[in-house]
């Protein structure tokens, strides 16, 4: 069964850092674009960062310079390094990936940033 499994969320004070990981597991031939979304309380889910198989990246404006997305193709894993965290970064972070031309979502991991 193909699935995405996130880890690394938690509670951190403002200014702190967290690193999220997402592993794509199962019988997978090709892992294409991988992305991180978040859903903050009372808001719609939004794209935080994305990375292509070749390593090209995009970022939501509010996280530029603070978050870094990366991937390890040999491990079918995508990471999100989050630095200088702010209370408005609080939310459930979801991994999203194009696996063999099908979009999959992870179950989400909670990130809470206290002021």
C-alpha positions as CSV (number, residue, x, y, z in Angstrom):
1,X,0.0,0.0,0.0
2,X,1.4,3.4,-1.0
3,X,1.4,6.0,1.7
4,X,3.0,9.1,2.9
5,X,4.1,9.2,6.6
6,X,5.0,12.5,8.2
7,X,7.0,13.1,11.4
8,X,8.8,15.9,13.2
9,X,5.9,18.1,14.4
10,X,5.7,19.4,17.9
11,X,5.5,22.4,20.2
12,X,8.2,25.0,20.0
13,X,8.7,28.6,21.2
14,X,8.7,31.5,18.8
15,X,12.1,31.8,17.2
16,X,12.8,28.1,17.4
17,X,13.2,25.4,14.8
18,X,11.6,22.2,13.7
19,X,12.4,19.7,10.9
20,X,9.6,17.8,9.3
21,X,10.1,14.6,7.4
22,X,7.8,12.7,5.0
23,X,8.6,9.3,3.7
24,X,6.8,7.8,0.7
25,X,6.5,4.0,1.2
26,X,5.1,1.1,-0.7
27,X,5.5,-0.1,-4.3
28,X,6.5,3.1,-6.1
29,X,8.1,3.5,-9.5
30,X,8.5,7.2,-9.6
31,X,8.3,10.0,-7.0
32,X,7.8,13.3,-8.8
33,X,6.9,16.6,-7.2
34,X,6.7,16.7,-3.4
35,X,5.1,19.5,-1.4
36,X,4.2,20.7,2.1
37,X,0.9,22.3,2.9
38,X,-0.4,23.6,6.1
39,X,-3.8,24.3,7.5
40,X,-4.0,26.9,10.3
41,X,-7.0,27.3,12.5
42,X,-9.9,28.9,10.7
43,X,-8.0,29.0,7.4
44,X,-7.9,27.0,4.2
45,X,-5.1,24.6,3.5
46,X,-2.2,26.5,1.8
47,X,0.9,25.5,-0.1
48,X,4.0,26.2,2.0
49,X,6.8,24.8,-0.2
50,X,7.3,22.5,-3.1
51,X,10.2,20.7,-4.8
52,X,10.5,18.9,-8.1
53,X,12.3,15.7,-8.7
54,X,15.2,17.8,-10.2
55,X,15.3,19.9,-7.0
56,X,13.7,23.1,-8.2
57,X,11.9,24.8,-5.3
58,X,9.0,27.2,-4.6
59,X,8.0,28.8,-1.3
60,X,5.0,30.6,0.1
61,X,6.0,34.3,0.5
62,X,5.6,34.3,4.3
63,X,8.1,31.5,4.8
64,X,10.8,32.6,2.3
65,X,14.2,32.9,4.0
66,X,13.0,30.9,7.0
67,X,11.9,27.5,5.6
68,X,13.9,25.2,3.4
69,X,12.5,22.2,1.5
70,X,14.8,19.4,0.4
71,X,14.5,15.8,-0.7
72,X,16.5,12.6,-0.7
73,X,15.4,10.7,-3.8
74,X,17.2,7.5,-2.8
75,X,15.0,7.4,0.4
76,X,11.8,8.8,-1.2
77,X,11.8,11.4,1.5
78,X,11.1,15.1,1.6
79,X,12.1,17.4,4.4
80,X,11.0,20.8,5.6
81,X,13.5,22.7,7.8
82,X,11.6,25.4,9.6
83,X,13.7,28.2,11.4
84,X,12.7,31.4,13.1
85,X,9.2,30.0,13.7
86,X,6.4,32.4,14.4
87,X,3.0,31.8,16.1
88,X,1.3,32.3,12.7
89,X,3.2,29.2,11.5
90,X,1.0,27.1,13.8
91,X,-1.1,24.5,12.0
92,X,-1.3,21.0,10.7
93,X,1.4,20.3,8.1
94,X,0.6,17.9,5.4
95,X,2.9,16.2,2.9
96,X,1.7,15.9,-0.6
97,X,3.4,14.0,-3.4
98,X,2.9,12.9,-7.0
99,X,3.6,9.2,-6.9
100,X,3.4,7.4,-10.2
101,X,1.1,10.2,-11.5
102,X,-1.3,10.0,-8.6
103,X,-1.5,12.6,-5.8
104,X,-1.2,11.3,-2.3
105,X,-1.6,13.1,1.0
106,X,-0.1,12.3,4.4
107,X,-2.2,12.2,7.6
108,X,-0.7,15.5,8.8
109,X,1.6,16.5,11.7
110,X,0.8,19.3,14.2
111,X,3.1,22.2,14.6
112,X,2.4,24.6,17.4
113,X,4.5,27.8,17.9
114,X,4.0,29.5,21.2
115,X,4.6,33.2,21.7
